[in-house]
Amino acid sequence: MKINEVESLVGITKKNIRFYEAEGLLAPRRNSENGYREYGDQEVEVLQRIKLLRKLGFPLEEIRQMLSGRRTVGDGMRRHLVTLEREQENLRSAAQLCSELTDCAEKLDALDARPLLERMEQMEQEGTTFMDKQKLDMKKRYAAPITAAVVMAVLMAALMWLFLWTFETDPAGAPPTPLFALVVGLPGVVILGVLIALVQRIREIGKRDEDAVERY
């Protein structure tokens, strides 16, 4: 079936289906003649499971672990239950603070936020967490490409240093200048390419519709 049929059948937008494919949670076959993706009952069932877990608040990495079989449903639920209980306590603390502010007749431009922030900082020191979960997910998405880019750049820089050190140690055995420049310059070109790819990846992540993804 086509993606439009899957969207209608499962109730997940095409954009989110593509997102799950990009995240490696879904791998539909491709038609050998036209290259189009072909979805079957297996893909529909996977998307239904993903939708169930997303509605329960599971993060993508936890879903990935369960889909791969590295964790059973029970393992995933127990881990997630701990997270939910922790979030419930955090929400209870936030709700208490909000409840105390319901009688505030001031407009926002007249509100003194400093004592409230100090109180929240004290609560955070005691274990309460006030954070934007969506921003946390975004940070996790940025971590992998940045780490990979840094590792590759360090390796290429080390290779350049090794070439320079070798030629400096044995000038007589150094190749002609054009070849020397080519050998030393290639790792630099790789570093530049990695950095360009990293910037493009970060922009791609930033443009994704995370709000829509959070719903599924």
C-alpha positions as CSV (number, residue, x, y, z in Angstrom):
1,M,0.0,0.0,0.0
2,K,1.0,3.6,-0.4
3,I,1.9,6.1,2.3
4,N,-1.4,7.9,1.9
5,E,-3.3,4.6,2.7
6,V,-1.0,4.0,5.7
7,E,-1.7,7.6,7.0
8,S,-5.4,7.0,6.8
9,L,-5.3,3.5,8.3
10,V,-3.0,4.2,11.3
11,G,-3.8,7.9,11.9
12,I,-0.2,9.0,11.7
13,T,0.8,11.8,9.3
14,K,3.1,11.2,6.4
15,K,5.6,13.6,7.9
16,N,5.8,11.5,11.0
17,I,6.0,8.3,9.1
18,R,9.0,9.7,7.2
19,F,10.4,10.8,10.5
20,Y,10.2,7.3,12.0
21,E,11.9,5.9,8.8
22,A,14.7,8.4,9.2
23,E,15.1,7.4,12.8
24,G,15.5,3.7,11.8
25,L,12.2,2.6,13.5
26,L,10.6,1.7,10.2
27,A,12.1,0.1,7.0
28,P,9.5,-0.3,4.2
29,R,10.5,-2.2,1.1
30,R,11.1,-0.3,-2.2
31,N,9.6,-1.2,-5.5
32,S,12.4,-2.3,-7.8
33,E,10.7,-0.8,-10.8
34,N,10.0,2.8,-9.7
35,G,11.9,3.0,-6.3
36,Y,8.7,4.0,-4.4
37,R,8.3,2.7,-0.8
38,E,5.8,-0.1,-0.4
39,Y,4.1,-0.6,3.0
40,G,2.5,-3.8,4.1
41,D,0.8,-5.2,7.2
42,Q,4.1,-5.5,9.0
43,E,4.8,-1.8,8.6
44,V,1.2,-0.9,9.7
45,E,1.6,-3.1,12.9
46,V,5.0,-1.4,13.7
47,L,3.5,2.0,13.3
48,Q,0.5,1.0,15.6
49,R,3.0,-0.1,18.2
50,I,5.0,3.1,17.9
51,K,1.8,5.1,18.1
52,L,0.8,3.2,21.3
53,L,4.1,3.8,23.0
54,R,4.3,7.5,21.9
55,K,0.9,8.1,23.4
56,L,2.2,6.6,26.6
57,G,5.1,9.1,26.5
58,F,7.9,6.7,25.6
59,P,11.0,8.4,24.2
60,L,12.3,7.3,20.8
61,E,15.4,5.6,22.1
62,E,13.3,3.4,24.4
63,I,11.0,2.5,21.5
64,R,14.1,1.6,19.4
65,Q,15.3,-0.7,22.2
66,M,12.0,-2.5,22.4
67,L,11.5,-2.8,18.6
68,S,15.0,-4.3,18.3
69,G,14.1,-6.9,20.9
70,R,16.8,-5.7,23.3
71,R,14.1,-5.0,25.8
72,T,10.8,-6.8,26.4
73,V,7.5,-5.0,26.7
74,G,7.7,-5.6,30.5
75,D,11.2,-4.2,30.8
76,G,10.3,-1.1,28.8
77,M,7.1,-0.5,30.9
78,R,8.9,-0.9,34.2
79,R,11.6,1.6,33.2
80,H,9.0,4.0,31.8
81,L,6.9,3.7,34.9
82,V,9.8,4.9,37.0
83,T,10.2,7.9,34.7
84,L,6.4,8.6,34.9
85,E,6.4,8.5,38.7
86,R,9.4,10.9,38.7
87,E,7.6,13.2,36.3
88,Q,4.4,13.0,38.3
89,E,6.2,14.2,41.4
90,N,7.8,17.0,39.4
91,L,4.4,18.0,38.0
92,R,2.9,17.9,41.5
93,S,5.6,20.4,42.6
94,A,5.0,22.6,39.6
95,A,1.2,22.4,40.1
96,Q,1.6,23.5,43.7
97,L,3.6,26.5,42.6
98,C,1.1,27.4,39.9
99,S,-1.8,27.0,42.5
100,E,-0.1,29.5,44.8
101,L,0.0,32.0,41.9
102,T,-3.6,31.7,40.9
103,D,-4.6,34.5,43.3
104,C,-1.9,36.8,41.8
105,A,-3.7,39.9,40.4
106,E,-0.6,41.4,38.9
107,K,0.1,41.5,35.2
108,L,3.2,39.7,34.0
109,D,5.2,42.9,33.5
110,A,4.7,43.7,37.2
111,L,5.6,40.2,38.5
112,D,8.8,39.9,40.5
113,A,10.2,36.6,39.2
114,R,13.4,36.6,41.2
115,P,12.0,35.1,44.5
116,L,10.1,32.5,42.5
117,L,13.2,31.5,40.5
118,E,15.2,31.2,43.7
119,R,12.5,29.0,45.2
120,M,12.5,26.8,42.0
121,E,16.3,26.5,42.2
122,Q,16.0,25.4,45.8
123,M,13.4,22.8,44.7
124,E,15.7,21.6,42.0
125,Q,18.5,21.2,44.5
126,E,16.1,19.0,46.5
127,G,15.4,16.8,43.4
128,T,12.5,18.5,41.5
129,T,13.1,18.9,37.8
130,F,11.8,21.8,35.8
131,M,12.7,21.3,32.2
132,D,11.4,21.4,28.7
133,K,11.2,17.7,27.6
134,Q,11.1,18.7,23.9
135,K,14.4,20.6,24.3
136,L,16.0,17.6,26.0
137,D,15.0,15.4,23.0
138,M,16.5,18.0,20.7
139,K,19.8,18.0,22.6
140,K,19.9,14.2,22.3
141,R,19.4,14.4,18.6
142,Y,22.3,16.9,18.3
143,A,24.6,14.8,20.4
144,A,25.2,12.0,17.9
145,P,26.1,14.0,14.8
146,I,28.3,16.4,16.8
147,T,30.1,13.5,18.5
148,A,30.7,11.8,15.2
149,A,31.9,15.0,13.6
150,V,34.4,15.7,16.4
151,V,35.8,12.2,16.3
152,M,36.3,12.3,12.6
153,A,37.9,15.8,12.7
154,V,40.3,14.7,15.5
155,L,41.3,11.6,13.5
156,M,41.9,13.6,10.3
157,A,43.9,16.3,12.2
158,A,46.0,13.6,13.8
159,L,46.7,12.1,10.4
160,M,47.8,15.5,9.1
161,W,50.1,15.9,12.1
162,L,51.5,12.4,11.4
163,F,52.3,13.3,7.8
164,L,53.9,16.6,8.7
165,W,56.0,14.9,11.5
166,T,57.1,12.1,9.1
167,F,58.2,14.5,6.4
168,E,59.9,16.8,8.9
169,T,61.8,13.8,10.4
170,D,63.0,12.6,7.0
171,P,63.1,15.6,4.6
172,A,65.1,13.5,2.1
173,G,62.3,11.0,1.8
174,A,59.6,13.7,1.3
175,P,57.6,13.5,-1.9
176,P,57.6,16.4,-4.4
177,T,55.9,19.6,-3.1
178,P,52.7,19.2,-5.1
179,L,52.2,15.6,-3.9
180,F,53.2,16.6,-0.4
181,A,50.5,19.3,-0.4
182,L,47.9,16.9,-1.8
183,V,48.7,14.2,0.9
184,V,48.5,16.7,3.7
185,G,45.6,18.6,2.3
186,L,43.3,15.6,1.8
187,P,42.5,15.2,5.6
188,G,41.9,18.9,5.7
189,V,39.3,18.6,2.9
190,V,37.7,15.7,4.8
191,I,37.5,17.9,7.9
192,L,35.9,20.7,5.9
193,G,33.4,18.2,4.4
194,V,32.5,16.8,7.9
195,L,31.9,20.3,9.2
196,I,29.7,21.2,6.3
197,A,27.7,18.0,6.7
198,L,27.3,18.7,10.4
199,V,25.9,22.2,9.8
200,Q,23.4,20.7,7.3
201,R,22.4,18.0,9.7
202,I,21.9,20.5,12.5
203,R,19.7,22.7,10.3
204,E,17.8,19.6,9.2
205,I,17.1,18.7,12.8
206,G,16.0,22.2,13.6
207,K,13.5,22.3,10.8
208,R,11.7,19.1,11.9
209,D,8.3,19.5,13.2
210,E,9.0,18.2,16.7
211,D,5.6,19.2,18.0
212,A,3.8,16.9,15.5
213,V,6.2,14.1,16.3
214,E,5.6,14.4,20.1
215,R,1.9,13.6,19.4
216,Y,2.8,10.2,18.0
